[in-house]
Amino acid sequence: MMIIGSLLLTAILVFIGLDGTFLTKKYDSVWSDKYIGELENEQYKMIAYGIRAASSHNTQPWRVKLISTDTIELYADMDKALNVVDGDYKQLMMSQGTFIESYKQGALKYGYGVEVTYSVPNFDETMPLIATIKVHKEANMDTVDAISSATYDAEYSEGDYDLRKTLDEVFAEHPGFNYTMIESNADVEKLEGVLLEGTSIESKDEAATKELLDVFRWTEWEKNEYRYGLSLNTMPGILKPFIQPIMKLSSNDWEAFGESGITQFKDRLDKQIKYILIKSDNPGSLEYLYSGQIYQRLIFEVSDYDLRPAMQALENFEAMKSLNMQFQQEYGNDGEVVWIIGLQEKTGKKANSNPRHFIEDIIIQ
């Protein structure tokens, strides 16, 4: 028994060492109000709120240049671009929009109004300019508690809630955009069939799957090192020290990774009860950015549901083009669909926080 016990203890210690279980989880620092409170000025604090924004595959493709105490420039980090699944940079631009909206919410917290001047990006540049953002103190502005989330990390709040009223109010601020709600059982089932087909196409495409493997962070060591990318967020904490290293060791098998992705997506679909399709007429780069602002705003405003984007059917790489075209023909009669958002009821439990960059990771020196 002593020998067996010693072997088990040794195995546990090996897994803990491979995973980095007892490391200080620096990668989730930006989620801490203490981290933001200790930053040296309010501009840094507002940028930190921006970093909390949702982003495509948690790539956080943001770089920020400090121009003055009241002005910053936002750039796209093209080193984070996913050239297979997002070769037209739609999702990259959406991520710029989520940053801007989350930054604005941080500015509100400190009593600032925000003026954004948008630029049309040149994607041939390493860091194309996206926007110039200027803040100004507002007299008698009521500050707010700015809580940002990465897709489904929002705080829980209870009470009666009119989802459609909130959607109408948000979309009224964005002319040129509209939405469709998918909520009957038959319509939800039909849409989920398309979403599952898109996930299957992506997961069985070698180039697409390997690209996503490239931004997957399997262990606590990797999360601390990179502070961006995909990770196993829904797994019970007690299992992580064992499952994460095992998954890391088998991560070279792109086909197994793809099959796992399909299985996890099926589980997710079981929890989603309705969908919002965000639409725009003839969207270009800036419209995709604006749609990112809409999505991030909905994260702040929608309190009864967790919002989960499902973008696979909208991707435009070769294997997905046919499904993409069929999807737009089916659902895009009153505007091109730019976001597919699944809604699932909140459980009251706070999800594990996704890895996030530090301020110094995105500031251009």
Contacts in CASP RR format, 6 or more apart in sequence:
PFRMAT RR
TARGET T0000
AUTHOR 0000-0000-0000
METHOD contacts of the structure
MODEL  1
MMIIGSLLLTAILVFIGLDGTFLTKKYDSVWSDKYIGELENEQYKMIAYG
IRAASSHNTQPWRVKLISTDTIELYADMDKALNVVDGDYKQLMMSQGTFI
ESYKQGALKYGYGVEVTYSVPNFDETMPLIATIKVHKEANMDTVDAISSA
TYDAEYSEGDYDLRKTLDEVFAEHPGFNYTMIESNADVEKLEGVLLEGTS
IESKDEAATKELLDVFRWTEWEKNEYRYGLSLNTMPGILKPFIQPIMKLS
SNDWEAFGESGITQFKDRLDKQIKYILIKSDNPGSLEYLYSGQIYQRLIF
EVSDYDLRPAMQALENFEAMKSLNMQFQQEYGNDGEVVWIIGLQEKTGKK
ANSNPRHFIEDIIIQ
12 241 0 8 1.000
15 21 0 8 1.000
15 241 0 8 1.000
15 242 0 8 1.000
15 245 0 8 1.000
16 22 0 8 1.000
16 241 0 8 1.000
18 219 0 8 1.000
18 245 0 8 1.000
18 248 0 8 1.000
19 219 0 8 1.000
19 220 0 8 1.000
19 221 0 8 1.000
19 240 0 8 1.000
19 241 0 8 1.000
19 242 0 8 1.000
19 244 0 8 1.000
19 245 0 8 1.000
20 219 0 8 1.000
20 220 0 8 1.000
20 221 0 8 1.000
20 241 0 8 1.000
21 220 0 8 1.000
21 240 0 8 1.000
21 241 0 8 1.000
23 220 0 8 1.000
23 221 0 8 1.000
23 224 0 8 1.000
24 224 0 8 1.000
25 220 0 8 1.000
25 223 0 8 1.000
25 224 0 8 1.000
26 224 0 8 1.000
26 227 0 8 1.000
26 358 0 8 1.000
27 223 0 8 1.000
27 224 0 8 1.000
27 226 0 8 1.000
27 227 0 8 1.000
27 355 0 8 1.000
27 356 0 8 1.000
28 353 0 8 1.000
28 354 0 8 1.000
28 355 0 8 1.000
28 356 0 8 1.000
29 35 0 8 1.000
29 356 0 8 1.000
29 358 0 8 1.000
30 36 0 8 1.000
30 48 0 8 1.000
30 51 0 8 1.000
30 52 0 8 1.000
30 356 0 8 1.000
30 357 0 8 1.000
30 358 0 8 1.000
30 359 0 8 1.000
31 52 0 8 1.000
31 153 0 8 1.000
31 353 0 8 1.000
31 356 0 8 1.000
35 48 0 8 1.000
36 45 0 8 1.000
36 48 0 8 1.000
36 49 0 8 1.000
37 45 0 8 1.000
39 45 0 8 1.000
39 48 0 8 1.000
39 359 0 8 1.000
41 69 0 8 1.000
42 110 0 8 1.000
42 112 0 8 1.000
43 66 0 8 1.000
43 69 0 8 1.000
43 70 0 8 1.000
43 72 0 8 1.000
43 135 0 8 1.000
44 359 0 8 1.000
45 106 0 8 1.000
45 110 0 8 1.000
46 103 0 8 1.000
46 106 0 8 1.000
46 107 0 8 1.000
46 110 0 8 1.000
46 112 0 8 1.000
46 135 0 8 1.000
47 64 0 8 1.000
47 72 0 8 1.000
47 103 0 8 1.000
47 359 0 8 1.000
47 362 0 8 1.000
47 363 0 8 1.000
48 359 0 8 1.000
49 102 0 8 1.000
49 103 0 8 1.000
49 105 0 8 1.000
49 106 0 8 1.000
49 107 0 8 1.000
49 109 0 8 1.000
49 146 0 8 1.000
49 148 0 8 1.000
50 62 0 8 1.000
50 99 0 8 1.000
50 102 0 8 1.000
50 103 0 8 1.000
50 106 0 8 1.000
50 148 0 8 1.000
51 60 0 8 1.000
51 62 0 8 1.000
51 99 0 8 1.000
51 102 0 8 1.000
51 356 0 8 1.000
51 357 0 8 1.000
51 359 0 8 1.000
51 362 0 8 1.000
52 102 0 8 1.000
52 148 0 8 1.000
52 149 0 8 1.000
52 150 0 8 1.000
52 356 0 8 1.000
53 95 0 8 1.000
53 97 0 8 1.000
53 98 0 8 1.000
53 99 0 8 1.000
53 101 0 8 1.000
53 102 0 8 1.000
53 103 0 8 1.000
53 148 0 8 1.000
53 150 0 8 1.000
53 296 0 8 1.000
54 95 0 8 1.000
54 98 0 8 1.000
54 149 0 8 1.000
54 150 0 8 1.000
54 151 0 8 1.000
54 295 0 8 1.000
54 296 0 8 1.000
54 299 0 8 1.000
54 309 0 8 1.000
55 61 0 8 1.000
55 62 0 8 1.000
55 95 0 8 1.000
55 98 0 8 1.000
55 99 0 8 1.000
55 150 0 8 1.000
56 82 0 8 1.000
56 86 0 8 1.000
56 91 0 8 1.000
56 92 0 8 1.000
56 94 0 8 1.000
56 95 0 8 1.000
56 311 0 8 1.000
57 82 0 8 1.000
57 85 0 8 1.000
57 91 0 8 1.000
57 212 0 8 1.000
57 215 0 8 1.000
57 229 0 8 1.000
57 230 0 8 1.000
58 150 0 8 1.000
58 215 0 8 1.000
58 228 0 8 1.000
58 229 0 8 1.000
58 230 0 8 1.000
58 231 0 8 1.000
58 354 0 8 1.000
58 355 0 8 1.000
59 80 0 8 1.000
59 82 0 8 1.000
59 92 0 8 1.000
59 95 0 8 1.000
59 215 0 8 1.000
59 228 0 8 1.000
59 229 0 8 1.000
60 80 0 8 1.000
60 95 0 8 1.000
60 228 0 8 1.000
60 229 0 8 1.000
60 356 0 8 1.000
60 357 0 8 1.000
60 362 0 8 1.000
61 76 0 8 1.000
61 77 0 8 1.000
61 78 0 8 1.000
61 80 0 8 1.000
61 81 0 8 1.000
61 92 0 8 1.000
61 95 0 8 1.000
61 96 0 8 1.000
62 74 0 8 1.000
62 75 0 8 1.000
62 76 0 8 1.000
62 77 0 8 1.000
62 95 0 8 1.000
62 96 0 8 1.000
62 99 0 8 1.000
62 357 0 8 1.000
62 362 0 8 1.000
63 74 0 8 1.000
63 75 0 8 1.000
63 76 0 8 1.000
63 77 0 8 1.000
63 127 0 8 1.000
63 362 0 8 1.000
63 363 0 8 1.000
63 364 0 8 1.000
64 72 0 8 1.000
64 73 0 8 1.000
64 74 0 8 1.000
64 75 0 8 1.000
64 362 0 8 1.000
64 363 0 8 1.000
64 364 0 8 1.000
65 72 0 8 1.000
65 73 0 8 1.000
65 75 0 8 1.000
65 363 0 8 1.000
65 364 0 8 1.000
66 72 0 8 1.000
66 363 0 8 1.000
67 73 0 8 1.000
67 132 0 8 1.000
70 134 0 8 1.000
70 135 0 8 1.000
70 136 0 8 1.000
71 132 0 8 1.000
71 133 0 8 1.000
71 134 0 8 1.000
71 135 0 8 1.000
72 132 0 8 1.000
72 133 0 8 1.000
73 129 0 8 1.000
73 131 0 8 1.000
73 132 0 8 1.000
73 133 0 8 1.000
74 96 0 8 1.000
74 99 0 8 1.000
74 100 0 8 1.000
74 129 0 8 1.000
74 130 0 8 1.000
74 131 0 8 1.000
74 132 0 8 1.000
74 133 0 8 1.000
75 127 0 8 1.000
75 128 0 8 1.000
75 129 0 8 1.000
75 130 0 8 1.000
75 364 0 8 1.000
76 89 0 8 1.000
76 92 0 8 1.000
76 93 0 8 1.000
76 96 0 8 1.000
76 121 0 8 1.000
76 123 0 8 1.000
76 127 0 8 1.000
76 128 0 8 1.000
76 130 0 8 1.000
77 127 0 8 1.000
77 362 0 8 1.000
78 123 0 8 1.000
78 125 0 8 1.000
78 126 0 8 1.000
78 127 0 8 1.000
78 128 0 8 1.000
79 126 0 8 1.000
80 92 0 8 1.000
80 228 0 8 1.000
81 87 0 8 1.000
81 89 0 8 1.000
81 92 0 8 1.000
82 91 0 8 1.000
82 92 0 8 1.000
82 211 0 8 1.000
82 212 0 8 1.000
82 215 0 8 1.000
83 211 0 8 1.000
84 205 0 8 1.000
84 207 0 8 1.000
84 208 0 8 1.000
84 211 0 8 1.000
84 317 0 8 1.000
85 91 0 8 1.000
85 202 0 8 1.000
85 208 0 8 1.000
85 211 0 8 1.000
85 212 0 8 1.000
85 315 0 8 1.000
85 317 0 8 1.000
86 92 0 8 1.000
86 315 0 8 1.000
87 316 0 8 1.000
87 317 0 8 1.000
88 316 0 8 1.000
89 123 0 8 1.000
89 285 0 8 1.000
90 288 0 8 1.000
90 314 0 8 1.000
90 316 0 8 1.000
90 338 0 8 1.000
91 288 0 8 1.000
91 311 0 8 1.000
93 121 0 8 1.000
93 130 0 8 1.000
93 285 0 8 1.000
93 286 0 8 1.000
93 288 0 8 1.000
93 289 0 8 1.000
93 292 0 8 1.000
94 288 0 8 1.000
94 289 0 8 1.000
94 291 0 8 1.000
94 292 0 8 1.000
94 295 0 8 1.000
94 338 0 8 1.000
94 339 0 8 1.000
95 292 0 8 1.000
96 130 0 8 1.000
96 131 0 8 1.000
96 289 0 8 1.000
96 292 0 8 1.000
97 289 0 8 1.000
97 290 0 8 1.000
97 291 0 8 1.000
97 292 0 8 1.000
97 293 0 8 1.000
97 296 0 8 1.000
98 292 0 8 1.000
98 293 0 8 1.000
98 295 0 8 1.000
98 296 0 8 1.000
100 116 0 8 1.000
100 131 0 8 1.000
100 133 0 8 1.000
100 289 0 8 1.000
100 293 0 8 1.000
101 292 0 8 1.000
101 293 0 8 1.000
101 296 0 8 1.000
101 297 0 8 1.000
101 300 0 8 1.000
102 148 0 8 1.000
102 296 0 8 1.000
103 114 0 8 1.000
103 133 0 8 1.000
104 113 0 8 1.000
104 114 0 8 1.000
104 116 0 8 1.000
105 144 0 8 1.000
105 146 0 8 1.000
105 148 0 8 1.000
105 300 0 8 1.000
106 146 0 8 1.000
106 148 0 8 1.000
107 113 0 8 1.000
107 114 0 8 1.000
107 135 0 8 1.000
108 141 0 8 1.000
108 143 0 8 1.000
108 144 0 8 1.000
108 146 0 8 1.000
109 143 0 8 1.000
109 144 0 8 1.000
109 145 0 8 1.000
109 146 0 8 1.000
110 143 0 8 1.000
111 137 0 8 1.000
111 138 0 8 1.000
111 141 0 8 1.000
111 143 0 8 1.000
112 135 0 8 1.000
112 136 0 8 1.000
112 137 0 8 1.000
112 138 0 8 1.000
112 141 0 8 1.000
113 135 0 8 1.000
113 136 0 8 1.000
113 137 0 8 1.000
113 138 0 8 1.000
113 141 0 8 1.000
114 133 0 8 1.000
114 134 0 8 1.000
114 135 0 8 1.000
115 133 0 8 1.000
115 134 0 8 1.000
115 135 0 8 1.000
115 136 0 8 1.000
116 131 0 8 1.000
116 132 0 8 1.000
116 133 0 8 1.000
116 134 0 8 1.000
117 131 0 8 1.000
117 132 0 8 1.000
117 133 0 8 1.000
117 134 0 8 1.000
118 130 0 8 1.000
118 131 0 8 1.000
118 286 0 8 1.000
118 289 0 8 1.000
119 128 0 8 1.000
119 129 0 8 1.000
119 130 0 8 1.000
119 131 0 8 1.000
119 132 0 8 1.000
120 285 0 8 1.000
120 286 0 8 1.000
121 128 0 8 1.000
121 129 0 8 1.000
121 130 0 8 1.000
121 285 0 8 1.000
122 128 0 8 1.000
127 364 0 8 1.000
130 289 0 8 1.000
131 289 0 8 1.000
146 300 0 8 1.000
147 154 0 8 1.000
147 155 0 8 1.000
147 300 0 8 1.000
148 296 0 8 1.000
148 299 0 8 1.000
148 300 0 8 1.000
149 155 0 8 1.000
149 299 0 8 1.000
150 353 0 8 1.000
150 354 0 8 1.000
150 356 0 8 1.000
151 299 0 8 1.000
151 306 0 8 1.000
151 307 0 8 1.000
151 308 0 8 1.000
151 309 0 8 1.000
151 354 0 8 1.000
152 306 0 8 1.000
152 307 0 8 1.000
152 308 0 8 1.000
152 351 0 8 1.000
153 350 0 8 1.000
153 351 0 8 1.000
153 353 0 8 1.000
153 354 0 8 1.000
154 299 0 8 1.000
154 300 0 8 1.000
154 303 0 8 1.000
154 306 0 8 1.000
155 350 0 8 1.000
156 346 0 8 1.000
156 347 0 8 1.000
156 348 0 8 1.000
156 349 0 8 1.000
156 350 0 8 1.000
157 303 0 8 1.000
159 303 0 8 1.000
159 304 0 8 1.000
161 302 0 8 1.000
161 303 0 8 1.000
161 304 0 8 1.000
163 302 0 8 1.000
163 304 0 8 1.000
163 305 0 8 1.000
164 181 0 8 1.000
166 298 0 8 1.000
166 301 0 8 1.000
166 302 0 8 1.000
167 179 0 8 1.000
167 181 0 8 1.000
167 276 0 8 1.000
167 298 0 8 1.000
169 301 0 8 1.000
170 294 0 8 1.000
170 297 0 8 1.000
170 298 0 8 1.000
170 301 0 8 1.000
171 177 0 8 1.000
171 178 0 8 1.000
171 179 0 8 1.000
171 294 0 8 1.000
174 290 0 8 1.000
174 293 0 8 1.000
174 294 0 8 1.000
176 280 0 8 1.000
176 281 0 8 1.000
177 278 0 8 1.000
177 279 0 8 1.000
177 280 0 8 1.000
177 287 0 8 1.000
177 290 0 8 1.000
177 291 0 8 1.000
177 294 0 8 1.000
178 279 0 8 1.000
178 280 0 8 1.000
178 334 0 8 1.000
178 335 0 8 1.000
179 276 0 8 1.000
179 277 0 8 1.000
179 278 0 8 1.000
179 279 0 8 1.000
180 276 0 8 1.000
180 277 0 8 1.000
180 279 0 8 1.000
180 331 0 8 1.000
180 334 0 8 1.000
181 274 0 8 1.000
181 275 0 8 1.000
181 276 0 8 1.000
181 277 0 8 1.000
182 188 0 8 1.000
182 191 0 8 1.000
182 274 0 8 1.000
182 275 0 8 1.000
182 276 0 8 1.000
182 277 0 8 1.000
183 273 0 8 1.000
183 274 0 8 1.000
183 275 0 8 1.000
188 272 0 8 1.000
188 273 0 8 1.000
188 274 0 8 1.000
188 275 0 8 1.000
191 275 0 8 1.000
191 331 0 8 1.000
191 340 0 8 1.000
192 269 0 8 1.000
192 272 0 8 1.000
194 313 0 8 1.000
194 323 0 8 1.000
194 326 0 8 1.000
194 327 0 8 1.000
194 330 0 8 1.000
195 265 0 8 1.000
195 269 0 8 1.000
195 310 0 8 1.000
195 312 0 8 1.000
195 313 0 8 1.000
195 340 0 8 1.000
196 262 0 8 1.000
196 265 0 8 1.000
196 266 0 8 1.000
196 269 0 8 1.000
197 313 0 8 1.000
197 323 0 8 1.000
198 312 0 8 1.000
198 313 0 8 1.000
198 320 0 8 1.000
198 323 0 8 1.000
199 261 0 8 1.000
199 262 0 8 1.000
199 265 0 8 1.000
199 310 0 8 1.000
199 312 0 8 1.000
200 262 0 8 1.000
201 312 0 8 1.000
201 319 0 8 1.000
201 320 0 8 1.000
201 323 0 8 1.000
202 208 0 8 1.000
202 209 0 8 1.000
202 312 0 8 1.000
202 315 0 8 1.000
202 319 0 8 1.000
202 320 0 8 1.000
203 209 0 8 1.000
203 257 0 8 1.000
203 258 0 8 1.000
203 259 0 8 1.000
203 261 0 8 1.000
203 262 0 8 1.000
204 255 0 8 1.000
204 258 0 8 1.000
205 317 0 8 1.000
205 319 0 8 1.000
205 320 0 8 1.000
206 254 0 8 1.000
207 317 0 8 1.000
208 315 0 8 1.000
208 317 0 8 1.000
208 319 0 8 1.000
209 254 0 8 1.000
209 255 0 8 1.000
209 257 0 8 1.000
209 258 0 8 1.000
210 254 0 8 1.000
212 230 0 8 1.000
212 257 0 8 1.000
213 251 0 8 1.000
213 254 0 8 1.000
213 257 0 8 1.000
215 228 0 8 1.000
215 229 0 8 1.000
215 230 0 8 1.000
216 229 0 8 1.000
216 230 0 8 1.000
216 231 0 8 1.000
216 251 0 8 1.000
216 257 0 8 1.000
217 223 0 8 1.000
217 226 0 8 1.000
217 228 0 8 1.000
217 229 0 8 1.000
217 230 0 8 1.000
217 231 0 8 1.000
217 355 0 8 1.000
218 231 0 8 1.000
218 232 0 8 1.000
218 244 0 8 1.000
218 245 0 8 1.000
218 247 0 8 1.000
218 248 0 8 1.000
218 251 0 8 1.000
219 244 0 8 1.000
219 245 0 8 1.000
219 248 0 8 1.000
220 240 0 8 1.000
220 244 0 8 1.000
222 248 0 8 1.000
223 231 0 8 1.000
223 355 0 8 1.000
226 355 0 8 1.000
227 355 0 8 1.000
227 356 0 8 1.000
227 357 0 8 1.000
227 358 0 8 1.000
227 361 0 8 1.000
228 355 0 8 1.000
228 356 0 8 1.000
228 357 0 8 1.000
229 354 0 8 1.000
229 355 0 8 1.000
231 354 0 8 1.000
231 355 0 8 1.000
232 240 0 8 1.000
232 243 0 8 1.000
232 244 0 8 1.000
232 247 0 8 1.000
233 351 0 8 1.000
233 352 0 8 1.000
233 354 0 8 1.000
234 351 0 8 1.000
234 352 0 8 1.000
235 243 0 8 1.000
235 244 0 8 1.000
237 352 0 8 1.000
250 256 0 8 1.000
251 257 0 8 1.000
268 308 0 8 1.000
271 344 0 8 1.000
272 308 0 8 1.000
272 342 0 8 1.000
272 343 0 8 1.000
272 344 0 8 1.000
273 343 0 8 1.000
273 344 0 8 1.000
273 345 0 8 1.000
274 342 0 8 1.000
274 343 0 8 1.000
275 340 0 8 1.000
275 341 0 8 1.000
275 342 0 8 1.000
275 343 0 8 1.000
276 298 0 8 1.000
276 339 0 8 1.000
276 340 0 8 1.000
276 341 0 8 1.000
276 342 0 8 1.000
276 343 0 8 1.000
277 331 0 8 1.000
277 332 0 8 1.000
277 337 0 8 1.000
277 339 0 8 1.000
277 340 0 8 1.000
277 341 0 8 1.000
278 291 0 8 1.000
278 294 0 8 1.000
278 295 0 8 1.000
278 337 0 8 1.000
278 338 0 8 1.000
278 339 0 8 1.000
278 341 0 8 1.000
279 332 0 8 1.000
279 334 0 8 1.000
279 335 0 8 1.000
279 336 0 8 1.000
279 337 0 8 1.000
279 338 0 8 1.000
280 287 0 8 1.000
280 290 0 8 1.000
280 291 0 8 1.000
280 335 0 8 1.000
280 336 0 8 1.000
280 338 0 8 1.000
281 335 0 8 1.000
281 336 0 8 1.000
282 336 0 8 1.000
283 291 0 8 1.000
283 336 0 8 1.000
283 338 0 8 1.000
287 338 0 8 1.000
288 338 0 8 1.000
291 338 0 8 1.000
291 339 0 8 1.000
292 339 0 8 1.000
294 339 0 8 1.000
295 307 0 8 1.000
295 309 0 8 1.000
295 339 0 8 1.000
295 341 0 8 1.000
298 307 0 8 1.000
298 341 0 8 1.000
299 307 0 8 1.000
302 343 0 8 1.000
303 346 0 8 1.000
304 345 0 8 1.000
304 346 0 8 1.000
305 343 0 8 1.000
305 344 0 8 1.000
305 345 0 8 1.000
305 346 0 8 1.000
306 343 0 8 1.000
306 344 0 8 1.000
306 345 0 8 1.000
306 346 0 8 1.000
307 341 0 8 1.000
307 342 0 8 1.000
307 343 0 8 1.000
308 341 0 8 1.000
308 342 0 8 1.000
308 343 0 8 1.000
308 344 0 8 1.000
309 339 0 8 1.000
309 340 0 8 1.000
309 341 0 8 1.000
309 342 0 8 1.000
310 340 0 8 1.000
310 341 0 8 1.000
310 342 0 8 1.000
311 339 0 8 1.000
311 340 0 8 1.000
312 320 0 8 1.000
313 320 0 8 1.000
313 323 0 8 1.000
313 324 0 8 1.000
313 327 0 8 1.000
313 340 0 8 1.000
314 324 0 8 1.000
314 327 0 8 1.000
314 337 0 8 1.000
314 338 0 8 1.000
314 339 0 8 1.000
314 340 0 8 1.000
315 324 0 8 1.000
316 324 0 8 1.000
327 337 0 8 1.000
328 336 0 8 1.000
328 337 0 8 1.000
331 337 0 8 1.000
END
